[in-house]
Amino acid sequence: MKRRNFISVVGASVVGALLTACTPSDKPADNAQNAQTTAPVQESFEWKMVTSWPKNFPGLGEAPERFAKEVKRMSSGRLTIKVYGSGELVPPLEVFDAVSQGTAEAGHSAAYYWKGKIPAAQFFSTVPFGLTAQEFNSWIHYGGGLELWREVYEPFGVIPFAGGNTGVQMGGWFNKEINSLDDLKGLKMRMPGLGGEVLQRAGGTPVNLPGGEIFTALQTGTIDATEWVGPYNDLAFGLHKAAKYYYFPGWHEPGTALEITINKKAFEKLPKDLQAIVENAARVANQDMLDEYTARNNSALVELTTKHSVEIRKFPTDVLEKLQVISEEVVKEIAEQDPAITKVYDSYKAFRDSVIEYHEISEKAYINAR
């Protein structure tokens, strides 16, 4: 073979080899395709969430919506939650039963509504002259409160999470002045939970009504007075149109916690990452509600007093002192009725007593100085 032809043949062979080497093999492509088709598909879930509040009601009704939004966002849509307002799926005071029975996978309400079923539940909402919002959150997340809460709800197949807080509430709406404890005698007042027990001991008649029924009951005289939340929510309900005097402070609800309840079986069906998302979304919703109330109550109070000429009154000091004495008696008596309640009460009281000492030289001292 001539030298020139030899070089041509070799050159062609080398080029062919290089082209062959540069051509993608069918085998890796097949492997990639197989890997893509055999990759596990992540399961998605759809939940229903029932609440005790009107749909999208300021503060209370918006908290479950935000919770659902956070869960969807953090899970990239793998867990979606449809929120139902009060009465849309179940009555407002049957939220706990709906979650327990699995009618809905989740709920948003207040623990003191279930005092007839679970007396100890009241301590996980609010206690007269008890913990503030910040103190309650600390007890729940760092003082053993959450473990007790879940222990109390465990027989019902329900897992609770702190789901918001209103902060210190107002004392309520009245059509007569409160100058002494005697003015509470015979008074029919919407007041749930332990506050209602104290009112009854003081001679009043507590009435447990869902939020949506308060205005009509007050306007028609079915009740003589009512507490609800604070300026933000009270203005939204128009309570200033049905009562003359607006009293403070909310001795009965110094930091009312709301709860997110999850059906235990539904929760356990979720993979671990979605369980963590639910837990963290609840923490977000819990803090977000308190932040909102702190901001919104300010402007709402200004509107009530300037635009609507609402009279703001402070409960007389001697009335508050007597109510506190009655409160301590009532709470202690309730705690002694059942070992489960005693266990929760002892934890709550021990935390309250210790945090009061610290806040005397921190929060309270600063606020007084300011």
C-alpha positions as a Markdown table, in Angstrom:
| # | Residue | x | y | z |
|---|---|---|---|---|
| 1 | Met | 0.0 | 0.0 | 0.0 |
| 2 | Lys | 1.2 | 3.4 | -0.9 |
| 3 | Arg | 2.2 | 5.7 | 1.9 |
| 4 | Arg | -0.4 | 8.3 | 0.9 |
| 5 | Asn | -3.3 | 5.7 | 0.8 |
| 6 | Phe | -2.1 | 4.2 | 4.2 |
| 7 | Ile | -2.4 | 7.6 | 5.9 |
| 8 | Ser | -5.8 | 8.2 | 4.4 |
| 9 | Val | -7.1 | 4.8 | 5.6 |
| 10 | Val | -5.7 | 5.4 | 9.1 |
| 11 | Gly | -7.0 | 8.9 | 9.2 |
| 12 | Ala | -10.5 | 7.7 | 8.3 |
| 13 | Ser | -10.3 | 5.0 | 10.9 |
| 14 | Val | -9.3 | 7.5 | 13.6 |
| 15 | Val | -12.1 | 9.9 | 12.7 |
| 16 | Gly | -14.6 | 7.1 | 12.7 |
| 17 | Ala | -13.5 | 6.0 | 16.1 |
| 18 | Leu | -13.7 | 9.5 | 17.5 |
| 19 | Leu | -17.2 | 9.9 | 16.1 |
| 20 | Thr | -18.3 | 6.6 | 17.5 |
| 21 | Ala | -16.8 | 7.6 | 20.9 |
| 22 | Cys | -18.6 | 10.9 | 20.8 |
| 23 | Thr | -22.0 | 9.4 | 19.9 |
| 24 | Pro | -24.1 | 8.8 | 23.1 |
| 25 | Ser | -24.8 | 5.2 | 23.8 |
| 26 | Asp | -28.3 | 3.9 | 23.8 |
| 27 | Lys | -27.7 | 2.1 | 27.1 |
| 28 | Pro | -27.2 | 5.2 | 29.4 |
| 29 | Ala | -30.2 | 6.8 | 27.8 |
| 30 | Asp | -32.3 | 3.8 | 28.5 |
| 31 | Asn | -31.0 | 3.7 | 32.1 |
| 32 | Ala | -32.0 | 7.4 | 32.6 |
| 33 | Gln | -35.4 | 6.8 | 31.2 |
| 34 | Asn | -35.9 | 3.7 | 33.3 |
| 35 | Ala | -34.8 | 5.6 | 36.4 |
| 36 | Gln | -37.2 | 8.4 | 35.6 |
| 37 | Thr | -40.2 | 6.0 | 35.2 |
| 38 | Thr | -39.4 | 4.0 | 38.3 |
| 39 | Ala | -38.8 | 7.0 | 40.6 |
| 40 | Pro | -41.3 | 6.9 | 43.5 |
| 41 | Val | -44.3 | 9.3 | 43.2 |
| 42 | Gln | -44.9 | 11.3 | 46.3 |
| 43 | Glu | -48.4 | 10.9 | 47.7 |
| 44 | Ser | -50.6 | 13.9 | 48.1 |
| 45 | Phe | -53.3 | 14.5 | 50.7 |
| 46 | Glu | -56.4 | 16.6 | 51.0 |
| 47 | Trp | -57.8 | 17.6 | 54.4 |
| 48 | Lys | -60.9 | 19.4 | 55.7 |
| 49 | Met | -60.5 | 21.9 | 58.5 |
| 50 | Val | -63.6 | 23.0 | 60.5 |
| 51 | Thr | -63.6 | 26.1 | 62.6 |
| 52 | Ser | -65.7 | 27.9 | 65.3 |
| 53 | Trp | -65.5 | 31.3 | 63.5 |
| 54 | Pro | -67.2 | 32.9 | 60.5 |
| 55 | Lys | -65.3 | 32.4 | 57.3 |
| 56 | Asn | -62.4 | 34.8 | 57.0 |
| 57 | Phe | -63.4 | 36.6 | 60.2 |
| 58 | Pro | -60.7 | 39.1 | 61.2 |
| 59 | Gly | -58.0 | 37.5 | 63.3 |
| 60 | Leu | -59.8 | 34.3 | 64.5 |
| 61 | Gly | -61.1 | 33.3 | 61.1 |
| 62 | Glu | -58.0 | 34.3 | 59.2 |
| 63 | Ala | -55.7 | 32.2 | 61.4 |
| 64 | Pro | -56.8 | 28.8 | 60.0 |
| 65 | Glu | -56.6 | 30.2 | 56.4 |
| 66 | Arg | -53.0 | 31.2 | 57.0 |
| 67 | Phe | -52.2 | 27.8 | 58.5 |
| 68 | Ala | -53.7 | 26.1 | 55.4 |
| 69 | Lys | -51.8 | 28.4 | 53.1 |
| 70 | Glu | -48.5 | 27.8 | 54.9 |
| 71 | Val | -49.0 | 24.0 | 54.8 |
| 72 | Lys | -49.7 | 24.1 | 51.1 |
| 73 | Arg | -46.7 | 26.4 | 50.4 |
| 74 | Met | -44.2 | 24.4 | 52.5 |
| 75 | Ser | -45.4 | 21.1 | 51.1 |
| 76 | Ser | -45.4 | 22.3 | 47.5 |
| 77 | Gly | -49.0 | 21.3 | 47.3 |
| 78 | Arg | -48.6 | 17.8 | 48.6 |
| 79 | Leu | -50.9 | 18.6 | 51.5 |
| 80 | Thr | -53.9 | 20.9 | 50.9 |
| 81 | Ile | -56.4 | 21.9 | 53.5 |
| 82 | Lys | -59.9 | 23.3 | 52.7 |
| 83 | Val | -61.1 | 25.5 | 55.5 |
| 84 | Tyr | -64.8 | 25.6 | 56.5 |
| 85 | Gly | -66.3 | 28.5 | 58.5 |
| 86 | Ser | -68.6 | 28.2 | 61.4 |
| 87 | Gly | -71.7 | 26.1 | 60.5 |
| 88 | Glu | -70.6 | 25.3 | 56.9 |
| 89 | Leu | -69.8 | 21.7 | 57.7 |
| 90 | Val | -70.4 | 21.4 | 61.5 |
| 91 | Pro | -71.8 | 23.7 | 64.2 |
| 92 | Pro | -69.2 | 26.0 | 65.8 |
| 93 | Leu | -69.2 | 24.3 | 69.1 |
| 94 | Glu | -68.9 | 20.8 | 67.6 |
| 95 | Val | -65.4 | 21.3 | 66.1 |
| 96 | Phe | -63.7 | 19.0 | 68.6 |
| 97 | Asp | -66.1 | 16.2 | 68.0 |
| 98 | Ala | -65.8 | 16.5 | 64.3 |
| 99 | Val | -62.0 | 16.1 | 64.5 |
| 100 | Ser | -62.2 | 13.3 | 67.0 |
| 101 | Gln | -64.6 | 11.3 | 64.9 |
| 102 | Gly | -62.8 | 12.0 | 61.6 |
| 103 | Thr | -65.5 | 14.0 | 60.0 |
| 104 | Ala | -62.7 | 16.5 | 59.4 |
| 105 | Glu | -59.0 | 16.0 | 59.7 |
| 106 | Ala | -58.3 | 19.3 | 61.4 |
| 107 | Gly | -60.0 | 22.0 | 63.4 |
| 108 | His | -59.5 | 25.5 | 64.8 |
| 109 | Ser | -61.3 | 26.6 | 67.9 |
| 110 | Ala | -60.7 | 27.3 | 71.6 |
| 111 | Ala | -60.2 | 24.6 | 74.2 |
| 112 | Tyr | -62.5 | 26.1 | 76.9 |
| 113 | Tyr | -65.5 | 25.3 | 74.7 |
| 114 | Trp | -65.0 | 21.6 | 75.6 |
| 115 | Lys | -65.1 | 22.0 | 79.3 |
| 116 | Gly | -68.2 | 19.9 | 79.6 |
| 117 | Lys | -66.4 | 17.0 | 77.9 |
| 118 | Ile | -62.9 | 17.6 | 79.1 |
| 119 | Pro | -62.8 | 19.9 | 82.2 |
| 120 | Ala | -58.9 | 20.1 | 82.1 |
| 121 | Ala | -59.1 | 21.6 | 78.6 |
| 122 | Gln | -59.9 | 25.0 | 80.0 |
| 123 | Phe | -56.3 | 25.4 | 81.2 |
| 124 | Phe | -55.2 | 25.2 | 77.6 |
| 125 | Ser | -57.2 | 28.2 | 76.6 |
| 126 | Thr | -57.2 | 30.8 | 79.4 |
| 127 | Val | -57.5 | 31.1 | 83.2 |
| 128 | Pro | -58.8 | 34.2 | 85.0 |
| 129 | Phe | -55.8 | 36.2 | 86.3 |
| 130 | Gly | -53.6 | 33.6 | 84.7 |
| 131 | Leu | -50.9 | 33.6 | 82.1 |
| 132 | Thr | -50.5 | 36.2 | 79.4 |
| 133 | Ala | -50.0 | 35.2 | 75.7 |
| 134 | Gln | -46.2 | 35.2 | 76.0 |
| 135 | Glu | -46.3 | 33.3 | 79.2 |
| 136 | Phe | -48.7 | 30.8 | 77.9 |
| 137 | Asn | -46.6 | 30.1 | 74.8 |
| 138 | Ser | -43.6 | 29.6 | 77.1 |
| 139 | Trp | -45.5 | 27.2 | 79.3 |
| 140 | Ile | -46.8 | 25.2 | 76.3 |
| 141 | His | -43.5 | 24.9 | 74.4 |
| 142 | Tyr | -40.9 | 25.0 | 77.2 |
| 143 | Gly | -42.7 | 24.3 | 80.4 |
| 144 | Gly | -44.3 | 20.9 | 79.8 |
| 145 | Gly | -47.8 | 22.3 | 78.9 |
| 146 | Leu | -47.9 | 20.7 | 75.4 |
| 147 | Glu | -47.1 | 17.3 | 76.7 |
| 148 | Leu | -50.0 | 17.6 | 79.2 |
| 149 | Trp | -52.3 | 19.0 | 76.6 |
| 150 | Arg | -51.7 | 16.0 | 74.3 |
| 151 | Glu | -52.1 | 13.6 | 77.2 |
| 152 | Val | -55.5 | 15.1 | 78.0 |
| 153 | Tyr | -56.7 | 14.8 | 74.3 |
| 154 | Glu | -55.1 | 11.4 | 73.6 |
| 155 | Pro | -58.2 | 9.3 | 74.6 |
| 156 | Phe | -60.2 | 11.2 | 71.9 |
| 157 | Gly | -57.7 | 10.6 | 69.1 |
| 158 | Val | -56.9 | 14.3 | 68.8 |
| 159 | Ile | -53.5 | 16.0 | 68.6 |
| 160 | Pro | -53.5 | 19.6 | 69.8 |
| 161 | Phe | -51.2 | 22.5 | 68.7 |
| 162 | Ala | -51.2 | 26.1 | 69.9 |
| 163 | Gly | -53.0 | 27.9 | 67.1 |
| 164 | Gly | -53.0 | 31.6 | 67.9 |
| 165 | Asn | -53.5 | 34.0 | 70.8 |
| 166 | Thr | -55.5 | 37.2 | 71.2 |
| 167 | Gly | -53.5 | 38.7 | 74.0 |
| 168 | Val | -55.2 | 40.4 | 76.9 |
| 169 | Gln | -58.8 | 40.8 | 76.1 |
| 170 | Met | -61.3 | 43.5 | 77.0 |
| 171 | Gly | -63.6 | 43.1 | 80.0 |
| 172 | Gly | -66.8 | 43.2 | 78.0 |
| 173 | Trp | -69.8 | 45.3 | 76.8 |
| 174 | Phe | -72.4 | 46.4 | 79.3 |
| 175 | Asn | -75.6 | 48.5 | 79.2 |
| 176 | Lys | -75.1 | 49.5 | 82.8 |
| 177 | Glu | -72.2 | 50.7 | 84.9 |
| 178 | Ile | -70.3 | 48.2 | 87.1 |
| 179 | Asn | -69.5 | 50.0 | 90.3 |
| 180 | Ser | -69.5 | 47.1 | 92.7 |
| 181 | Leu | -69.6 | 43.3 | 92.7 |
| 182 | Asp | -73.4 | 43.5 | 93.4 |
| 183 | Asp | -73.8 | 44.9 | 89.9 |
| 184 | Leu | -72.9 | 41.5 | 88.5 |
| 185 | Lys | -75.7 | 39.7 | 90.4 |
| 186 | Gly | -78.4 | 38.5 | 88.1 |
| 187 | Leu | -76.5 | 39.6 | 85.1 |
| 188 | Lys | -76.8 | 37.3 | 82.1 |
| 189 | Met | -73.5 | 37.5 | 80.3 |
| 190 | Arg | -71.9 | 35.7 | 77.5 |
| 191 | Met | -68.7 | 34.4 | 79.1 |
| 192 | Pro | -67.3 | 30.8 | 78.5 |
| 193 | Gly | -64.7 | 28.8 | 80.3 |
| 194 | Leu | -63.4 | 29.4 | 83.8 |
| 195 | Gly | -64.4 | 33.1 | 83.6 |
| 196 | Gly | -68.0 | 32.0 | 83.4 |
| 197 | Glu | -67.5 | 29.9 | 86.5 |
| 198 | Val | -66.2 | 32.9 | 88.4 |
| 199 | Leu | -69.1 | 35.1 | 87.1 |
| 200 | Gln | -71.6 | 32.5 | 88.4 |
| 201 | Arg | -69.9 | 32.4 | 91.8 |
| 202 | Ala | -70.2 | 36.2 | 91.9 |
| 203 | Gly | -74.0 | 36.0 | 91.3 |
| 204 | Gly | -74.2 | 36.3 | 87.5 |
| 205 | Thr | -75.4 | 33.9 | 84.9 |
| 206 | Pro | -72.8 | 32.8 | 82.3 |
| 207 | Val | -74.1 | 32.0 | 78.8 |
| 208 | Asn | -72.0 | 30.1 | 76.3 |
| 209 | Leu | -72.7 | 31.4 | 72.8 |
| 210 | Pro | -70.6 | 31.2 | 69.5 |
| 211 | Gly | -69.4 | 34.5 | 68.1 |
| 212 | Gly | -71.9 | 34.7 | 65.3 |
| 213 | Glu | -74.9 | 34.8 | 67.8 |
| 214 | Ile | -73.6 | 37.4 | 70.2 |
| 215 | Phe | -74.8 | 40.6 | 68.6 |
| 216 | Thr | -78.4 | 39.5 | 68.1 |
| 217 | Ala | -78.5 | 38.1 | 71.7 |
| 218 | Leu | -77.2 | 41.4 | 73.1 |
| 219 | Gln | -79.4 | 43.5 | 70.9 |
| 220 | Thr | -82.6 | 41.6 | 71.7 |
| 221 | Gly | -81.9 | 41.4 | 75.5 |
| 222 | Thr | -81.3 | 37.6 | 75.5 |
| 223 | Ile | -78.1 | 38.5 | 77.3 |
| 224 | Asp | -77.4 | 41.6 | 79.4 |
| 225 | Ala | -73.7 | 41.8 | 78.6 |
| 226 | Thr | -71.0 | 40.1 | 76.7 |
| 227 | Glu | -67.3 | 39.7 | 76.4 |
| 228 | Trp | -65.9 | 38.7 | 73.0 |
| 229 | Val | -62.3 | 39.5 | 72.2 |
| 230 | Gly | -61.0 | 43.1 | 71.9 |
| 231 | Pro | -61.4 | 46.2 | 69.8 |
| 232 | Tyr | -60.4 | 44.5 | 66.5 |
| 233 | Asn | -63.0 | 41.8 | 66.6 |
| 234 | Asp | -65.6 | 43.7 | 68.6 |
| 235 | Leu | -65.7 | 46.5 | 66.1 |
| 236 | Ala | -66.1 | 43.9 | 63.3 |
| 237 | Phe | -69.2 | 42.5 | 65.1 |
| 238 | Gly | -70.6 | 45.9 | 65.7 |
| 239 | Leu | -71.0 | 45.3 | 69.4 |
| 240 | His | -70.8 | 49.1 | 70.0 |
| 241 | Lys | -74.3 | 49.3 | 68.4 |
| 242 | Ala | -75.8 | 47.1 | 71.1 |
| 243 | Ala | -74.1 | 48.2 | 74.3 |
| 244 | Lys | -73.0 | 51.5 | 75.8 |
| 245 | Tyr | -70.1 | 50.8 | 78.1 |
| 246 | Tyr | -66.8 | 49.0 | 77.2 |
| 247 | Tyr | -64.9 | 47.8 | 80.3 |
| 248 | Phe | -61.3 | 46.8 | 80.8 |
| 249 | Pro | -59.2 | 44.8 | 81.7 |
| 250 | Gly | -60.1 | 41.3 | 80.6 |
| 251 | Trp | -59.5 | 39.7 | 83.9 |
| 252 | His | -61.2 | 36.6 | 82.7 |
| 253 | Glu | -59.0 | 36.1 | 79.6 |
| 254 | Pro | -55.5 | 37.5 | 80.0 |
| 255 | Gly | -54.1 | 35.7 | 77.0 |
| 256 | Thr | -56.6 | 33.5 | 75.3 |
| 257 | Ala | -55.0 | 30.7 | 73.3 |
| 258 | Leu | -56.7 | 29.2 | 70.2 |
| 259 | Glu | -56.0 | 25.6 | 69.2 |
| 260 | Ile | -55.3 | 23.7 | 66.0 |
| 261 | Thr | -56.5 | 20.1 | 66.5 |
| 262 | Ile | -55.5 | 17.3 | 64.2 |
| 263 | Asn | -57.1 | 13.8 | 63.9 |
| 264 | Lys | -54.5 | 11.4 | 65.2 |
| 265 | Lys | -55.1 | 8.8 | 62.5 |
| 266 | Ala | -54.9 | 11.3 | 59.7 |
| 267 | Phe | -51.7 | 12.8 | 61.1 |
| 268 | Glu | -50.0 | 9.4 | 61.4 |
| 269 | Lys | -50.8 | 8.7 | 57.7 |
| 270 | Leu | -48.6 | 11.6 | 56.7 |
| 271 | Pro | -44.9 | 11.0 | 55.9 |
| 272 | Lys | -42.5 | 12.5 | 58.4 |
| 273 | Asp | -41.7 | 15.6 | 56.4 |
| 274 | Leu | -45.4 | 16.5 | 56.1 |
| 275 | Gln | -45.9 | 16.0 | 59.8 |
| 276 | Ala | -43.0 | 18.4 | 60.4 |
| 277 | Ile | -44.6 | 20.9 | 58.1 |
| 278 | Val | -47.9 | 20.7 | 59.9 |
| 279 | Glu | -46.1 | 21.3 | 63.3 |
| 280 | Asn | -44.2 | 24.3 | 62.0 |
| 281 | Ala | -47.1 | 25.8 | 60.1 |
| 282 | Ala | -49.0 | 25.7 | 63.5 |
| 283 | Arg | -46.1 | 27.6 | 65.1 |
| 284 | Val | -46.2 | 30.2 | 62.4 |
| 285 | Ala | -50.0 | 30.7 | 62.7 |
| 286 | Asn | -49.7 | 30.8 | 66.5 |
| 287 | Gln | -47.3 | 33.8 | 66.5 |
| 288 | Asp | -48.8 | 35.5 | 63.5 |
| 289 | Met | -52.2 | 35.9 | 65.2 |
| 290 | Leu | -50.7 | 37.5 | 68.3 |
| 291 | Asp | -48.7 | 39.9 | 66.1 |
| 292 | Glu | -51.9 | 40.8 | 64.2 |
| 293 | Tyr | -54.0 | 41.5 | 67.2 |
| 294 | Thr | -51.3 | 43.6 | 68.8 |
| 295 | Ala | -51.3 | 45.8 | 65.7 |
| 296 | Arg | -55.0 | 45.8 | 64.8 |
| 297 | Asn | -56.5 | 46.5 | 68.3 |
| 298 | Asn | -54.7 | 49.8 | 68.4 |
| 299 | Ser | -56.4 | 51.4 | 65.4 |
| 300 | Ala | -59.8 | 49.7 | 66.2 |
| 301 | Leu | -59.9 | 51.2 | 69.7 |
| 302 | Val | -59.2 | 54.7 | 68.2 |
| 303 | Glu | -62.1 | 54.2 | 65.8 |
| 304 | Leu | -64.5 | 53.0 | 68.6 |
| 305 | Thr | -63.8 | 55.9 | 70.8 |
| 306 | Thr | -63.5 | 58.7 | 68.3 |
| 307 | Lys | -65.9 | 57.8 | 65.5 |
| 308 | His | -68.5 | 55.8 | 67.6 |
| 309 | Ser | -68.1 | 57.7 | 70.9 |
| 310 | Val | -67.8 | 54.4 | 72.9 |
| 311 | Glu | -67.3 | 55.0 | 76.7 |
| 312 | Ile | -64.2 | 53.1 | 77.9 |
| 313 | Arg | -64.5 | 52.2 | 81.6 |
| 314 | Lys | -62.1 | 50.5 | 84.0 |
| 315 | Phe | -63.4 | 48.0 | 86.5 |
| 316 | Pro | -63.2 | 49.4 | 90.0 |
| 317 | Thr | -60.1 | 48.1 | 91.9 |
| 318 | Asp | -62.2 | 46.5 | 94.6 |
| 319 | Val | -64.3 | 44.6 | 92.0 |
| 320 | Leu | -61.1 | 43.2 | 90.4 |
| 321 | Glu | -59.7 | 42.3 | 93.8 |
| 322 | Lys | -62.8 | 40.4 | 94.8 |
| 323 | Leu | -63.0 | 38.6 | 91.4 |
| 324 | Gln | -59.4 | 37.5 | 91.8 |
| 325 | Val | -60.2 | 36.0 | 95.2 |
| 326 | Ile | -63.2 | 34.2 | 93.8 |
| 327 | Ser | -61.2 | 33.1 | 90.8 |
| 328 | Glu | -58.5 | 31.5 | 92.9 |
| 329 | Glu | -61.2 | 29.6 | 94.8 |
| 330 | Val | -63.0 | 28.4 | 91.8 |
| 331 | Val | -59.9 | 27.2 | 89.9 |
| 332 | Lys | -58.6 | 25.4 | 92.9 |
| 333 | Glu | -61.9 | 23.6 | 93.6 |
| 334 | Ile | -62.2 | 22.5 | 89.9 |
| 335 | Ala | -58.6 | 21.3 | 90.0 |
| 336 | Glu | -59.4 | 19.1 | 93.1 |
| 337 | Gln | -62.2 | 17.3 | 91.3 |
| 338 | Asp | -60.1 | 15.0 | 89.2 |
| 339 | Pro | -56.4 | 13.8 | 89.2 |
| 340 | Ala | -56.0 | 14.7 | 85.5 |
| 341 | Ile | -57.1 | 18.3 | 86.2 |
| 342 | Thr | -54.9 | 18.5 | 89.3 |
| 343 | Lys | -51.9 | 17.4 | 87.2 |
| 344 | Val | -52.5 | 20.2 | 84.7 |
| 345 | Tyr | -53.3 | 22.8 | 87.3 |
| 346 | Asp | -50.2 | 22.1 | 89.3 |
| 347 | Ser | -48.0 | 22.6 | 86.2 |
| 348 | Tyr | -49.9 | 25.7 | 85.2 |
| 349 | Lys | -49.8 | 27.3 | 88.7 |
| 350 | Ala | -46.1 | 26.5 | 89.2 |
| 351 | Phe | -45.2 | 28.1 | 85.9 |
| 352 | Arg | -47.4 | 31.1 | 86.6 |
| 353 | Asp | -45.9 | 31.7 | 90.1 |
| 354 | Ser | -42.4 | 31.6 | 88.8 |
| 355 | Val | -43.0 | 33.8 | 85.8 |
| 356 | Ile | -44.8 | 36.4 | 87.9 |
| 357 | Glu | -41.6 | 36.8 | 90.0 |
| 358 | Tyr | -39.5 | 37.3 | 86.9 |
| 359 | His | -41.8 | 39.6 | 85.2 |
| 360 | Glu | -42.1 | 41.8 | 88.3 |
| 361 | Ile | -38.5 | 42.9 | 87.5 |
| 362 | Ser | -38.7 | 42.6 | 83.7 |
| 363 | Glu | -41.9 | 43.2 | 81.7 |
| 364 | Lys | -43.9 | 44.8 | 84.5 |
| 365 | Ala | -41.0 | 46.9 | 85.8 |
| 366 | Tyr | -40.2 | 48.1 | 82.3 |
| 367 | Ile | -43.9 | 49.0 | 81.4 |
| 368 | Asn | -44.3 | 50.9 | 84.7 |
| 369 | Ala | -41.0 | 52.8 | 84.0 |
| 370 | Arg | -42.1 | 53.6 | 80.4 |
